[in-house]
């Protein structure tokens, strides 16, 4: 039964970048098989213990509490039942199923195959002006590649999570030489995709990841700074060489997007103050948006473009604090656990998953990645891997 669940989880991460149908079918299959195993085979719903079990459970409890304040009860109920519960159960299935190095290696094989496919799709789109998976045209604004994602920021969210995973596999100690080779190959290909995607927030998030990986590798402060500057120069240089220098202006006073962001922060703050404890209710941001957006000066958007702000608006201070506690426990326990592990594949993999989560959580300060179906699933998938790996020995 565990092999069928792992197969479902593998298909899920493989199809995540290009098919919502595969996501839903594979996630449903994994969860259903897990329940079947627990109820009819093990006859117990007890799950594997990890340091993240309590903070994850508390966060989703406060998500449930947010329904108390909602003016759109059906919308919030659907959001909780079909989104939040799916995320929670996916995390539970991950930690309760992936319990050995062999289990993780099976999952990693699917991540590698998916990474290779997406690298090929992104580069194909750059040269042929459409991707071969979904036939999406290259993004007309600055010819930014999106691969099988509809928008550049979607591909950027996937890249800034998965690319650090491969970089860590390539540069950190592991006994698997072939794994390092494939990790290096995919790191190069996906880094090129990141630069051709031209999403500034993702490039900045990857610089933060580079600093983390250099620190974990034990490099000096000078080398860490050099690594960060190199990525920044490569990113800016490619934008200029390929005639995309205007993108940089979005971070200046002349860039209209900076005013969008300021407007959104002010609007979200007003939303938060109206229901500061429990929030307006999960899945209601778009429903209440029009009420608060009337005085925005620079156009409107449907999402907060900052997942932390959106969590605060929808689930209040309790939800946001629970989520921040979850992140704190994740990093503190992961770093301590990694330090205790002997050099090997699992220690490297644990660092790789943590690097991916750093990239994701940094990028989510400028995008509502937790409110995109594939990217939200990606987060809880990697969160489950991070928790599961703490209990696995090499």
GUTORDREN-960290 format. One line per 2 residues: number of its first residue (from 0); for each residue x negated, y negated, z of C-alpha. Coordinates in pm, 1 decimal. Each point is the difference from the previous one (the first is absolute). Layout:
<kedrens>
NUM = X/Y/Z ~ ...
</kedrens>
This chain:
<kedrens>
0 = 0.0/0.0/0.0 ~ -283.6/-240.4/84.0
2 = -146.1/54.2/-347.2 ~ 330.2/-106.8/-158.5
4 = 11.5/-310.5/218.9 ~ -359.8/-88.4/-90.2
6 = 80.5/54.2/-368.3 ~ 294.1/-241.3/34.1
8 = -222.0/-254.7/176.1 ~ -262.9/39.4/-271.8
10 = 253.4/-53.1/-278.2 ~ 127.5/-303.6/190.9
12 = -338.1/-176.5/14.1 ~ -76.2/99.3/-360.0
14 = 323.8/-139.9/-142.9 ~ 26.8/-297.2/235.5
16 = -153.8/-260.7/-236.6 ~ 221.7/74.9/-297.7
18 = 328.8/165.7/99.8 ~ 251.7/-94.0/269.3
20 = 189.0/319.6/-84.3 ~ -302.9/214.4/81.5
22 = -43.4/-193.8/324.7 ~ 356.5/64.5/114.0
24 = 15.9/362.6/-115.3 ~ -338.9/92.9/147.0
26 = 59.6/-187.0/327.7 ~ 345.0/155.4/39.5
28 = -141.0/346.1/-75.4 ~ -282.2/-39.2/254.0
30 = 236.1/-124.5/272.1 ~ 264.6/267.2/-72.3
32 = -258.9/280.2/-1.1 ~ -145.0/-131.5/325.2
34 = 342.0/0.4/168.5 ~ 64.4/352.9/-130.8
36 = -332.2/115.8/144.9 ~ 57.3/-165.7/337.5
38 = 362.5/113.7/41.9 ~ 4.6/348.9/-151.5
40 = -360.8/120.7/32.1 ~ -157.6/-174.2/298.4
42 = 335.2/-73.0/169.4 ~ -146.8/-316.1/149.8
44 = -16.1/-364.6/-105.8 ~ -317.1/-61.8/199.3
46 = -260.4/-173.5/-217.4 ~ -377.1/-31.1/8.3
48 = -120.7/-260.8/249.9 ~ -202.5/-298.7/-123.5
50 = -77.9/-342.1/153.3 ~ 233.3/-160.2/-256.2
52 = 315.0/194.4/88.9 ~ 114.5/-240.0/272.5
54 = -66.7/-333.8/-178.1 ~ 156.2/125.9/-324.8
56 = 309.1/123.6/186.2 ~ 30.4/-326.6/193.5
58 = -23.4/-208.1/-316.9 ~ 280.2/193.5/-168.9
60 = 206.7/-22.6/320.0 ~ -17.1/-380.2/-21.9
62 = 87.4/22.6/-369.2 ~ 315.9/183.2/111.3
64 = 69.1/-264.4/267.0 ~ -7.2/-268.9/-271.3
66 = 339.0/129.0/-117.4 ~ 153.1/-163.0/310.3
68 = -38.7/-351.6/-144.9 ~ 61.4/68.1/-367.0
70 = 281.4/-172.8/-187.0 ~ -41.2/255.6/-279.4
72 = 49.1/322.0/192.8 ~ 42.8/231.4/-300.2
74 = -308.5/-147.1/-168.5 ~ -204.5/45.1/317.2
76 = 136.9/348.4/62.0 ~ -96.9/104.9/-352.2
78 = -343.9/-154.1/48.1 ~ -50.5/186.8/325.4
80 = 143.8/331.9/-113.4 ~ -152.9/22.1/-345.7
82 = -321.7/-200.6/36.7 ~ -116.5/-22.7/360.5
84 = 93.3/358.2/88.9 ~ -167.3/129.9/-315.3
86 = -320.3/-180.8/98.4 ~ 17.9/129.2/357.8
88 = 67.6/359.5/-105.0 ~ -276.4/-11.2/-261.6
90 = -245.2/-99.5/273.5 ~ 125.6/284.1/222.7
92 = -26.2/256.3/-280.9 ~ -355.5/-113.3/-78.2
94 = -132.1/32.4/355.6 ~ 178.2/330.0/59.6
96 = -106.0/166.8/-326.6 ~ -355.0/-117.2/-76.8
98 = -189.5/172.4/281.3 ~ -312.1/148.6/-159.7
100 = -280.0/-111.9/-228.7 ~ 141.3/228.3/-270.2
102 = 338.5/-174.0/23.5 ~ -161.0/-340.7/-38.8
104 = -218.2/107.7/-292.6 ~ 313.1/107.5/-188.3
106 = 152.3/-344.0/54.0 ~ -324.7/-170.7/-99.7
108 = -3.6/190.9/-330.1 ~ 335.2/-157.1/-90.2
110 = -129.7/-346.2/98.9 ~ -302.2/46.0/-227.9
112 = 211.7/113.9/-296.1 ~ 239.5/-291.1/51.2
114 = -293.0/-243.3/22.5 ~ -147.7/126.9/-326.1
116 = 336.8/-25.6/-175.8 ~ 58.3/-356.3/120.0
118 = -351.7/-111.3/-94.1 ~ 54.4/135.4/-350.7
120 = 343.7/-162.3/-21.8 ~ -125.3/-339.4/116.5
122 = -294.9/-7.0/-239.4 ~ 217.7/128.0/-284.9
124 = 243.8/-284.0/65.4 ~ -278.5/-257.9/-12.5
126 = -118.5/109.9/-344.8 ~ 331.3/112.8/-153.9
128 = 220.7/-260.9/175.0 ~ 241.2/260.0/140.5
130 = -33.3/282.0/250.9 ~ 54.0/358.1/-114.2
132 = 200.3/114.0/305.5 ~ 288.7/-249.2/1.4
134 = -78.7/-197.7/-317.2 ~ -12.1/-324.4/195.9
136 = -164.0/-281.9/-198.1 ~ -302.3/-175.9/141.5
138 = 109.9/-287.4/224.8 ~ 37.5/-300.6/-228.8
140 = -128.6/-244.5/260.0 ~ -382.2/16.2/-36.3
142 = 18.8/354.2/-150.6 ~ -10.8/165.8/341.2
144 = 22.4/379.1/4.1 ~ 282.2/161.5/197.1
146 = -44.9/366.1/-107.5 ~ 322.9/188.4/79.0
148 = 119.0/-270.9/241.1 ~ 241.0/-263.8/-126.4
150 = -188.5/-291.0/155.5 ~ -373.4/-69.7/53.6
152 = 39.0/-26.9/377.6 ~ 148.0/349.5/14.7
154 = -306.3/151.8/-165.7 ~ -219.7/-218.9/221.0
156 = 165.9/138.7/313.6 ~ -69.4/355.7/-114.9
158 = -356.7/-83.0/-105.7 ~ -99.6/-173.2/321.8
160 = 110.7/308.5/195.0 ~ -130.8/282.4/-217.6
162 = -319.8/-162.8/-132.9 ~ -153.8/-37.4/351.3
164 = 75.4/368.3/58.1 ~ -214.5/99.3/-298.8
166 = -274.0/-251.2/82.3 ~ -33.8/143.6/350.9
168 = -15.0/355.7/-137.3 ~ -276.6/-111.9/-238.3
170 = -227.2/-192.1/237.6 ~ 42.7/166.6/339.7
172 = -159.7/322.5/115.1 ~ 169.4/322.1/-104.3
174 = -119.5/349.8/-79.2 ~ 213.5/10.7/-314.2
176 = -231.7/-136.8/-271.9 ~ 252.6/57.0/-279.7
178 = 254.3/-193.0/204.6 ~ -241.4/-293.8/26.5
180 = -56.8/7.8/-376.3 ~ 370.6/-10.6/-83.8
182 = 52.8/-262.5/269.6 ~ -267.9/-219.5/-158.4
184 = 149.0/42.8/-348.9 ~ 350.1/-93.4/112.8
186 = -136.3/-288.4/209.1 ~ -159.3/-154.7/-308.7
188 = 304.1/50.6/-223.3 ~ 251.2/-127.3/254.5
190 = -219.6/-294.8/99.2 ~ 3.7/-106.8/-365.2
192 = 379.0/35.0/9.9 ~ 11.1/-216.7/312.6
194 = -192.4/-276.9/-176.2 ~ 213.4/29.2/-315.4
196 = 311.7/-14.9/215.5 ~ -100.7/-351.5/114.4
198 = 192.7/3.0/329.9 ~ -191.9/-233.1/227.9
200 = 143.5/132.4/324.8 ~ -103.5/353.8/-90.7
202 = -355.3/-106.0/-83.0 ~ -27.4/-184.0/332.6
204 = 140.2/304.4/181.1 ~ -257.0/221.1/-171.2
206 = -277.9/-232.8/116.3 ~ 120.7/61.9/356.4
208 = -9.1/375.3/-67.7 ~ -355.9/-32.1/-134.6
210 = -105.9/-168.8/323.6 ~ 158.7/281.8/202.8
212 = -166.2/274.6/-205.9 ~ -338.9/-172.2/14.2
214 = 37.2/-21.7/377.8 ~ 93.5/369.0/24.8
216 = -298.3/89.9/-215.5 ~ -220.3/-183.7/249.2
218 = -120.2/-271.3/-233.8 ~ -149.6/-324.6/127.3
220 = 196.2/-323.7/15.0 ~ -187.3/-128.6/-307.3
222 = 97.7/303.4/-207.7 ~ 360.5/-25.6/115.8
224 = 12.5/-366.0/-102.7 ~ -168.9/82.8/-331.4
226 = 258.8/271.5/-73.9 ~ 286.7/-241.4/65.9
228 = -155.1/-276.2/-210.3 ~ -73.8/240.7/-286.1
230 = 364.5/105.2/-23.8 ~ 115.2/-362.5/16.0
232 = -243.6/-106.1/-274.1 ~ 96.8/295.8/-220.3
234 = 367.8/-80.5/39.8 ~ -34.6/-372.5/-70.9
236 = -254.1/63.3/-276.2 ~ 225.3/241.4/-185.2
238 = 290.9/-243.0/22.5 ~ -212.2/-275.9/-152.3
240 = -164.6/217.9/-268.5 ~ 334.8/137.9/-114.4
242 = 157.7/-343.4/-4.6 ~ 206.9/46.2/315.1
244 = -150.0/-283.5/202.3 ~ 339.9/-164.4/41.8
246 = 98.7/278.6/239.8 ~ -250.6/-136.3/251.4
248 = 192.9/-326.9/11.7 ~ 281.5/177.9/182.0
250 = -215.1/-24.0/314.5 ~ -46.0/-375.3/-40.0
252 = 229.7/-293.6/63.8 ~ 77.8/-3.7/-373.9
254 = 130.0/356.1/8.3 ~ 379.4/8.6/32.4
256 = -7.2/337.3/178.0 ~ -154.3/-157.2/309.7
258 = 311.3/-217.5/36.7 ~ 222.1/305.0/-51.0
260 = -179.8/169.2/287.9 ~ 31.8/-301.7/228.8
262 = 370.3/-26.3/-81.0 ~ 46.9/367.9/76.1
264 = -182.1/-22.8/333.1 ~ 221.8/-290.6/107.8
266 = 312.8/181.1/-114.3 ~ -96.2/324.2/176.7
268 = -72.8/-192.7/318.2 ~ 352.6/-146.2/-6.6
270 = 141.4/347.6/-57.9 ~ -201.7/139.0/290.0
272 = 106.5/-274.2/243.5 ~ 367.5/78.2/-60.7
274 = -45.5/360.6/123.3 ~ -345.3/14.8/163.2
276 = 40.3/316.1/211.0 ~ 169.6/265.4/-216.5
278 = -4.6/-173.3/-338.3 ~ 270.5/-24.6/-265.4
280 = 5.6/374.7/-64.7 ~ -205.2/236.5/-211.4
282 = 46.1/-36.1/-376.4 ~ 172.6/-340.6/23.2
284 = -268.1/-242.5/-118.1 ~ 141.4/-30.6/-350.7
286 = 355.1/-25.2/136.6 ~ -76.7/-300.0/222.8
288 = -253.6/-155.5/-235.4 ~ 242.9/-232.6/-180.8
290 = 120.4/-146.4/329.8 ~ -348.6/-122.1/89.9
292 = -147.7/-69.3/-344.5 ~ 215.7/-298.3/-94.1
294 = -265.8/-257.2/93.2 ~ -298.8/177.4/-155.3
296 = -176.5/-241.6/-231.8 ~ -202.0/231.2/-220.6
298 = 235.6/272.7/-114.7 ~ 104.0/315.7/172.0
300 = -101.6/362.0/35.6 ~ 187.1/298.8/134.6
302 = -260.4/116.8/248.7 ~ -215.3/-169.0/261.6
304 = -328.3/85.8/-178.2 ~ -129.2/89.8/345.9
306 = 114.3/326.7/155.2 ~ -75.1/-119.0/354.2
308 = 229.0/-300.5/-43.1 ~ 270.4/219.8/-147.7
310 = -26.5/247.4/288.2 ~ 37.6/-291.6/244.7
312 = 306.0/-131.0/-184.9 ~ 173.7/337.7/-26.5
314 = -97.5/167.1/330.6 ~ -96.5/-297.4/216.8
316 = -289.6/-40.1/239.9 ~ 55.1/348.8/141.5
318 = -36.8/162.4/-340.4 ~ -302.3/-208.3/-97.1
320 = -179.2/59.5/331.5 ~ 69.0/373.4/-25.8
322 = -142.7/5.8/-352.4 ~ -309.7/-194.5/107.3
324 = -45.1/239.2/292.9 ~ 24.8/290.8/-245.4
326 = -277.6/-153.4/-210.8 ~ -214.9/-65.1/308.3
328 = 35.5/359.2/121.8 ~ -75.8/124.3/-351.9
330 = -331.7/-183.3/-23.6 ~ -116.2/41.0/360.2
332 = 67.8/374.1/14.7 ~ -126.2/64.0/-353.9
334 = -331.7/-178.7/54.6 ~ -54.8/183.1/330.0
336 = 97.1/334.1/-154.2 ~ -229.5/-53.6/-299.2
338 = -290.2/-83.8/232.5 ~ 45.0/331.7/182.9
340 = 13.7/215.9/-312.6 ~ -313.3/161.4/-149.7
342 = -113.6/-107.3/-346.9 ~ 201.1/178.9/-264.8
344 = 293.1/-9.3/-237.5 ~ 270.7/-61.0/261.3
346 = -186.3/-289.5/163.0 ~ -52.1/-155.3/-343.3
348 = 362.5/61.0/-96.7 ~ 122.9/-157.9/322.4
350 = -207.3/-310.9/-67.9 ~ 124.8/-1.1/-360.7
352 = 365.6/7.4/105.0 ~ -60.6/-273.4/257.8
354 = -172.2/-213.4/-265.7 ~ 304.8/41.3/-223.4
356 = 229.4/-111.6/280.4 ~ -219.2/-305.2/65.9
358 = 33.6/-98.1/-364.7 ~ 375.1/56.9/8.5
360 = 63.1/-192.7/321.5 ~ -219.5/-289.7/-112.6
362 = 180.8/-22.8/-333.7 ~ 339.2/12.9/169.4
364 = -68.6/-345.0/148.2 ~ 66.5/-141.6/-348.1
366 = 247.5/257.2/-135.7 ~ 304.5/184.0/135.0
368 = -152.8/338.7/-78.5 ~ 193.6/172.1/279.3
370 = 321.8/-84.6/-185.9 ~ -98.5/166.2/-328.4
372 = 107.1/365.2/-26.5 ~ -331.0/144.2/-126.8
374 = -223.3/-228.6/207.1 ~ 197.3/52.1/321.5
376 = -21.6/376.7/-49.5 ~ -373.4/-40.6/-70.1
378 = -49.3/-173.9/335.2 ~ 177.2/263.8/207.4
380 = -172.3/274.7/-198.9 ~ -343.9/-140.3/84.6
382 = 114.1/-69.9/357.3 ~ 98.5/365.6/30.9
384 = -335.1/107.5/-142.5 ~ -186.7/-225.1/245.1
386 = 189.8/149.3/293.4 ~ -31.2/360.2/-122.3
388 = -375.1/-29.2/-62.0 ~ -58.6/-91.8/364.1
390 = 92.1/359.5/91.9 ~ -198.0/172.4/-278.5
392 = -352.2/132.3/47.7 ~ -254.9/44.6/-280.1
</kedrens>
